[in-house]
Amino acid sequence: MKQALWNVVTNLKIMVLCIVVSQLIAIVKILP
């Protein structure tokens, strides 16, 4: 059970990381 919860937490961290990276890329593209 704990292993499944750990997998969910890891997946959430990866998702958040991907979102943050894509946001940073979008901001960098907007900047001159």
PDB file of N, CA, C and O in Angstrom, chain B, residues numbered from 101:
ATOM      1  N   MET B 101       0.849  -1.202   0.000  1.00  0.00           N
ATOM      2  CA  MET B 101       0.000   0.000   0.000  1.00  0.00           C
ATOM      3  C   MET B 101       0.878   1.244   0.000  1.00  0.00           C
ATOM      4  O   MET B 101       0.631   2.194  -0.743  1.00  0.00           O
ATOM      5  N   LYS B 102       1.909   1.223   0.846  1.00  0.00           N
ATOM      6  CA  LYS B 102       2.778   2.394   0.925  1.00  0.00           C
ATOM      7  C   LYS B 102       3.509   2.610  -0.402  1.00  0.00           C
ATOM      8  O   LYS B 102       3.756   3.744  -0.812  1.00  0.00           O
ATOM      9  N   GLN B 103       3.849   1.505  -1.063  1.00  0.00           N
ATOM     10  CA  GLN B 103       4.546   1.604  -2.347  1.00  0.00           C
ATOM     11  C   GLN B 103       3.652   2.283  -3.389  1.00  0.00           C
ATOM     12  O   GLN B 103       4.126   3.105  -4.173  1.00  0.00           O
ATOM     13  N   ALA B 104       2.363   1.941  -3.398  1.00  0.00           N
ATOM     14  CA  ALA B 104       1.434   2.550  -4.352  1.00  0.00           C
ATOM     15  C   ALA B 104       1.318   4.050  -4.088  1.00  0.00           C
ATOM     16  O   ALA B 104       1.313   4.857  -5.018  1.00  0.00           O
ATOM     17  N   LEU B 105       1.227   4.409  -2.818  1.00  0.00           N
ATOM     18  CA  LEU B 105       1.131   5.825  -2.461  1.00  0.00           C
ATOM     19  C   LEU B 105       2.383   6.561  -2.905  1.00  0.00           C
ATOM     20  O   LEU B 105       2.306   7.681  -3.410  1.00  0.00           O
ATOM     21  N   TRP B 106       3.545   5.928  -2.716  1.00  0.00           N
ATOM     22  CA  TRP B 106       4.814   6.535  -3.126  1.00  0.00           C
ATOM     23  C   TRP B 106       4.824   6.750  -4.634  1.00  0.00           C
ATOM     24  O   TRP B 106       5.314   7.772  -5.115  1.00  0.00           O
ATOM     25  N   ASN B 107       4.282   5.784  -5.385  1.00  0.00           N
ATOM     26  CA  ASN B 107       4.222   5.913  -6.847  1.00  0.00           C
ATOM     27  C   ASN B 107       3.345   7.092  -7.247  1.00  0.00           C
ATOM     28  O   ASN B 107       3.683   7.835  -8.169  1.00  0.00           O
ATOM     29  N   VAL B 108       2.222   7.268  -6.560  1.00  0.00           N
ATOM     30  CA  VAL B 108       1.322   8.387  -6.861  1.00  0.00           C
ATOM     31  C   VAL B 108       2.027   9.710  -6.592  1.00  0.00           C
ATOM     32  O   VAL B 108       1.944  10.636  -7.400  1.00  0.00           O
ATOM     33  N   VAL B 109       2.718   9.803  -5.461  1.00  0.00           N
ATOM     34  CA  VAL B 109       3.429  11.036  -5.109  1.00  0.00           C
ATOM     35  C   VAL B 109       4.504  11.336  -6.151  1.00  0.00           C
ATOM     36  O   VAL B 109       4.671  12.482  -6.567  1.00  0.00           O
ATOM     37  N   THR B 110       5.227  10.305  -6.567  1.00  0.00           N
ATOM     38  CA  THR B 110       6.279  10.495  -7.567  1.00  0.00           C
ATOM     39  C   THR B 110       5.683  10.973  -8.886  1.00  0.00           C
ATOM     40  O   THR B 110       6.235  11.862  -9.533  1.00  0.00           O
ATOM     41  N   ASN B 111       4.558  10.385  -9.285  1.00  0.00           N
ATOM     42  CA  ASN B 111       3.910  10.798 -10.535  1.00  0.00           C
ATOM     43  C   ASN B 111       3.445  12.243 -10.447  1.00  0.00           C
ATOM     44  O   ASN B 111       3.563  12.989 -11.419  1.00  0.00           O
ATOM     45  N   LEU B 112       2.919  12.650  -9.300  1.00  0.00           N
ATOM     46  CA  LEU B 112       2.473  14.033  -9.129  1.00  0.00           C
ATOM     47  C   LEU B 112       3.653  14.987  -9.241  1.00  0.00           C
ATOM     48  O   LEU B 112       3.550  16.037  -9.877  1.00  0.00           O
ATOM     49  N   LYS B 113       4.782  14.621  -8.619  1.00  0.00           N
ATOM     50  CA  LYS B 113       5.973  15.472  -8.688  1.00  0.00           C
ATOM     51  C   LYS B 113       6.434  15.626 -10.133  1.00  0.00           C
ATOM     52  O   LYS B 113       6.800  16.721 -10.560  1.00  0.00           O
ATOM     53  N   ILE B 114       6.415  14.525 -10.885  1.00  0.00           N
ATOM     54  CA  ILE B 114       6.841  14.581 -12.291  1.00  0.00           C
ATOM     55  C   ILE B 114       5.886  15.461 -13.095  1.00  0.00           C
ATOM     56  O   ILE B 114       6.323  16.252 -13.930  1.00  0.00           O
ATOM     57  N   MET B 115       4.583  15.324 -12.844  1.00  0.00           N
ATOM     58  CA  MET B 115       3.601  16.139 -13.558  1.00  0.00           C
ATOM     59  C   MET B 115       3.808  17.620 -13.266  1.00  0.00           C
ATOM     60  O   MET B 115       3.813  18.442 -14.181  1.00  0.00           O
ATOM     61  N   VAL B 116       3.980  17.961 -11.982  1.00  0.00           N
ATOM     62  CA  VAL B 116       4.194  19.359 -11.603  1.00  0.00           C
ATOM     63  C   VAL B 116       5.475  19.882 -12.246  1.00  0.00           C
ATOM     64  O   VAL B 116       5.512  21.008 -12.741  1.00  0.00           O
ATOM     65  N   LEU B 117       6.518  19.063 -12.235  1.00  0.00           N
ATOM     66  CA  LEU B 117       7.792  19.469 -12.826  1.00  0.00           C
ATOM     67  C   LEU B 117       7.621  19.760 -14.312  1.00  0.00           C
ATOM     68  O   LEU B 117       8.145  20.755 -14.812  1.00  0.00           O
ATOM     69  N   CYS B 118       6.892  18.902 -15.020  1.00  0.00           N
ATOM     70  CA  CYS B 118       6.659  19.109 -16.453  1.00  0.00           C
ATOM     71  C   CYS B 118       5.880  20.398 -16.695  1.00  0.00           C
ATOM     72  O   CYS B 118       6.190  21.148 -17.621  1.00  0.00           O
ATOM     73  N   ILE B 119       4.874  20.656 -15.867  1.00  0.00           N
ATOM     74  CA  ILE B 119       4.070  21.872 -16.020  1.00  0.00           C
ATOM     75  C   ILE B 119       4.932  23.106 -15.785  1.00  0.00           C
ATOM     76  O   ILE B 119       4.858  24.071 -16.546  1.00  0.00           O
ATOM     77  N   VAL B 120       5.750  23.079 -14.734  1.00  0.00           N
ATOM     78  CA  VAL B 120       6.611  24.221 -14.423  1.00  0.00           C
ATOM     79  C   VAL B 120       7.594  24.475 -15.561  1.00  0.00           C
ATOM     80  O   VAL B 120       7.801  25.620 -15.965  1.00  0.00           O
ATOM     81  N   VAL B 121       8.197  23.406 -16.076  1.00  0.00           N
ATOM     82  CA  VAL B 121       9.163  23.555 -17.167  1.00  0.00           C
ATOM     83  C   VAL B 121       8.486  24.148 -18.397  1.00  0.00           C
ATOM     84  O   VAL B 121       9.041  25.041 -19.038  1.00  0.00           O
ATOM     85  N   SER B 122       7.299  23.666 -18.732  1.00  0.00           N
ATOM     86  CA  SER B 122       6.605  24.183 -19.913  1.00  0.00           C
ATOM     87  C   SER B 122       6.224  25.651 -19.713  1.00  0.00           C
ATOM     88  O   SER B 122       6.264  26.438 -20.660  1.00  0.00           O
ATOM     89  N   GLN B 123       5.857  26.019 -18.490  1.00  0.00           N
ATOM     90  CA  GLN B 123       5.537  27.417 -18.202  1.00  0.00           C
ATOM     91  C   GLN B 123       6.772  28.285 -18.359  1.00  0.00           C
ATOM     92  O   GLN B 123       6.700  29.372 -18.933  1.00  0.00           O
ATOM     93  N   LEU B 124       7.912  27.810 -17.847  1.00  0.00           N
ATOM     94  CA  LEU B 124       9.160  28.568 -17.973  1.00  0.00           C
ATOM     95  C   LEU B 124       9.530  28.745 -19.440  1.00  0.00           C
ATOM     96  O   LEU B 124       9.950  29.828 -19.849  1.00  0.00           O
ATOM     97  N   ILE B 125       9.378  27.691 -20.231  1.00  0.00           N
ATOM     98  CA  ILE B 125       9.696  27.782 -21.663  1.00  0.00           C
ATOM     99  C   ILE B 125       8.781  28.808 -22.330  1.00  0.00           C
ATOM    100  O   ILE B 125       9.240  29.599 -23.154  1.00  0.00           O
ATOM    101  N   ALA B 126       7.503  28.803 -21.984  1.00  0.00           N
ATOM    102  CA  ALA B 126       6.560  29.757 -22.569  1.00  0.00           C
ATOM    103  C   ALA B 126       6.951  31.185 -22.197  1.00  0.00           C
ATOM    104  O   ALA B 126       6.895  32.078 -23.042  1.00  0.00           O
ATOM    105  N   ILE B 127       7.348  31.409 -20.942  1.00  0.00           N
ATOM    106  CA  ILE B 127       7.755  32.745 -20.492  1.00  0.00           C
ATOM    107  C   ILE B 127       9.012  33.187 -21.228  1.00  0.00           C
ATOM    108  O   ILE B 127       9.118  34.338 -21.653  1.00  0.00           O
ATOM    109  N   VAL B 128       9.963  32.271 -21.377  1.00  0.00           N
ATOM    110  CA  VAL B 128      11.212  32.612 -22.068  1.00  0.00           C
ATOM    111  C   VAL B 128      10.932  32.966 -23.526  1.00  0.00           C
ATOM    112  O   VAL B 128      11.571  33.862 -24.077  1.00  0.00           O
ATOM    113  N   LYS B 129       9.989  32.276 -24.151  1.00  0.00           N
ATOM    114  CA  LYS B 129       9.648  32.573 -25.553  1.00  0.00           C
ATOM    115  C   LYS B 129       9.018  33.951 -25.668  1.00  0.00           C
ATOM    116  O   LYS B 129       9.246  34.651 -26.654  1.00  0.00           O
ATOM    117  N   ILE B 130       8.224  34.355 -24.668  1.00  0.00           N
ATOM    118  CA  ILE B 130       7.565  35.664 -24.700  1.00  0.00           C
ATOM    119  C   ILE B 130       8.597  36.780 -24.528  1.00  0.00           C
ATOM    120  O   ILE B 130       8.506  37.830 -25.165  1.00  0.00           O
ATOM    121  N   LEU B 131       9.573  36.537 -23.663  1.00  0.00           N
ATOM    122  CA  LEU B 131      10.592  37.562 -23.429  1.00  0.00           C
ATOM    123  C   LEU B 131      11.423  37.784 -24.688  1.00  0.00           C
ATOM    124  O   LEU B 131      11.655  36.849 -25.454  1.00  0.00           O
ATOM    125  N   PRO B 132      11.874  39.031 -24.902  1.00  0.00           N
ATOM    126  CA  PRO B 132      12.690  39.345 -26.082  1.00  0.00           C
ATOM    127  C   PRO B 132      14.069  38.721 -26.002  1.00  0.00           C
ATOM    128  O   PRO B 132      14.877  38.890 -26.916  1.00  0.00           O
TER     129      PRO B 132
END
